Amino acid sequence: MSAVVELNKVCQHYGKFQVLHDISWNLQPGEIMGLFGHNGAGKTTTVRLILGLIRHSGGELKVLGGQAQDAKIRQQIGFLPENVMFYPQLTGLETLQHFARLKGASMAQVEQLLEQVGLTAASRQRVKAYSKGMRQRLGLAQALLGNPKLLIMDEPTVGLDPIATQSLYRLMEKLRNEGTSIIICSHVLPGVESYIDKAVVMARGHLEVAGNLYELREHAGLPVRLRVRGLAGREISHPAIDSRSTLHDGWEELAVRPDARLEVVGQLLQQQPLDLEVRPPSLEDLYCYYTEKAGAVGVAGVQQ
Ligand SMILES: Nc1ncnc2c1ncn2[C@@H]1O[C@H](COP(=O)(O)OP(=O)(O)OP(=O)(O)O)[C@@H](O)[C@H]1O
């Protein structure tokens, strides 16, 4: 099956300033991909290229097997921007009907999408009276008009409460299971971690890593943390244990080399602990590792 999005050594310049350097990755049908990176890493630029809003300066970019600028290709892409803007005087229903006419989608789908995003009851209220979460859900309904093959969402959970966030992720999974490919840009890594099939981490316009979480972990080689309860004072020795620290309520944490984690778990189980948790590096740990490796530390001091 051919890729939904394929970048091969894509470069982008704004005037003399190069913001993307030889970016290569692909998105397969029915995959959810997280596109991550520090502020200014090049995510928005990448998304704008895929949406056909700007033209790449070098390399190859294929979207749904064609050129991103092609109107027929653009029709098959749904986009939820970070800051959704609607006419405040229109109702939710009128807003979606307006976009449905622009996109050539059916009025029956308008009702169906309002139901899907939980806005049926509020559909006759003006958008100016909508909460941030309601506007975001209306934005998602707008992006889904015409059943796009590719859905791109930029920070879709900003401003959503935890339940609305969970329901957005579940909807994203449902769409993926129905065959939609999804790109999600987010800085909220713990939330999105269990829903993505693949992650792309960018730093300063370069691709740092692309792959599923197992591949990212394998490549990074960060320690696995084993949390164990009820072994206080007992000798635990294994060359793969890098550190051992005491937590609270009888819990201790061991940082263990990833290749030997099962051996160490086996050794710990022989000691009959009261409890044991295996904590592999999280998406956030991996993101920090790859971003810091690129020298793009951010916030507290260093350069990006
Ligand atoms: N129109 C433009 N003209 C010149 N430079 C630009 C333009 N748009 C973006 N840039 C620069 O390109 C680089 C990448 O910006 P981009 O918006 O793609 O980053 P980002 O990863 O989306 O960041 P954020 O997380 O803050 O949204 C930045 O250095 C930015 O200043």
The ligand as an ORCA input file, in Angstrom:
! r2SCAN-3c Opt
* xyz 0 1
  N       6.698     33.014      7.328
  C       7.885     32.864      7.902
  N       8.949     33.623      7.533
  C      10.162     33.454      8.096
  N      10.427     32.553      9.053
  C       9.428     31.765      9.479
  C       8.098     31.883      8.929
  N       7.314     30.975      9.544
  C       8.106     30.318     10.434
  N       9.356     30.787     10.400
  C      10.504     30.299     11.188
  O      10.651     28.929     10.875
  C      11.054     28.185     12.027
  C      10.083     27.042     12.241
  O       8.826     27.594     12.617
  P       7.528     26.690     12.817
  O       6.376     27.632     13.007
  O       7.444     25.724     11.701
  O       7.866     25.935     14.190
  P       6.917     25.069     15.142
  O       7.667     23.816     15.419
  O       5.580     24.933     14.554
  O       6.850     25.936     16.460
  P       5.652     26.127     17.561
  O       5.643     24.879     18.404
  O       6.109     27.313     18.338
  O       4.380     26.342     16.819
  C      11.107     29.188     13.169
  O      12.449     29.596     13.328
  C      10.256     30.345     12.686
  O      10.686     31.553     13.238
*
